Amino acid sequence: MMEKLRVAILGAGPAGLSAGLWLKNLGFEPILLERSGQPGGLPNLNFLRNNWVLGHVSVTGQTLSQRFCAHAHAAGVEIHLDARPVALAPLPSGAAELSFGDGVSALAVYAVIVATGSRYRGPEILGKPLADALRNSGRIACGPYAFCDMAKLAGQHVLIVGGGDNACENARLLLDAGVKTTLVARSRLRARRQMSDAITADANCAIHEESHIRDIAPANATLSVLIARSDGTERRLSVDRVHILAGYEPNTAFLRDLLPARWHALLGMDAAGYLQTDAWGRTTVPGIYAVGDVANPEFPSVVSAIAQGAKTAKILEQDLRGAPLFPLSGTT
């Protein structure tokens, strides 16, 4: 390849870092653009020791992120933090111009890889009045933060909102730490059987499936929570804390402003906002690819993100051997 073609990668989590490393090794000029002030993505918020990533025994997500970033840096992959592109527009050359605010120079790129990942849901899932009540109580932890300092909660009562793997794992770890738990799920438990079985057999864990929280009110040093079941019955509990572990949602809303209107109209998304791609990470807009959690609601994880980043870099190298990829016009 005579010219090192520039590829913009939006997001510097495991998927973006993996794509950047592979593109660099394939002779491209990848530029990672991270909106936050820290690269590494969601693993930065994984405070537990994880034994699921092959070759990284008993390390935290934070350590994994540091290793991934160090590898990309050593390979010469360019990473820009606090980077907020505002528009992508086609150029006559077949490339596209990625522009920024605040006087930052625009970039001409030949492809864009969206690797912006997902974010955990917070108390907003309960509706504004209940969310405000929880925030004002100071007795709430959401997403990864529900796994911090669990040993300090021994003897307390924690209510967990959610029915997936994270919610059930949080319940199991709290039970192991001597914490009474109540789990409230809008549907049936959907966690892996290994995780759900571990808590259903514990007498200190009450599980309310097909239920929701109807009311939250301060009660001296605790919270009074009203649980409504699908059969019409209700139960009021006194709890010390509430943990929200109700899943994740993709970071794709920004694409409406970033992309030309016609391109965004062509962009395939599912009902939850996850980008739809082919097996190689191509979206329905030529020149735009998606890797990692932002396009993978079925199996969001570090290992799948790394694999998808590498796979998409390989196909992008093949795609760019021919004519430019971006649509000829970005207007409506």
Helices and strands as residue ranges (DSSP letters): E 6-10, H 14-25, E 29-33, G 42-45, E 49-50, E 59-60, H 61-74, E 78-80, E 85-90, E 96-100, E 107-109, E 111-114, E 118-120, G 123-126, H 128-137, E 140-142, G 143-147, G 150-153, E 157-161, H 165-176, E 180-184, H 193-200, E 205-208, E 211-219, E 222-229, E 234-239, E 241-244, E 248-250, H 255-258, H 261-266, E 288-290, G 292-295, H 302-319
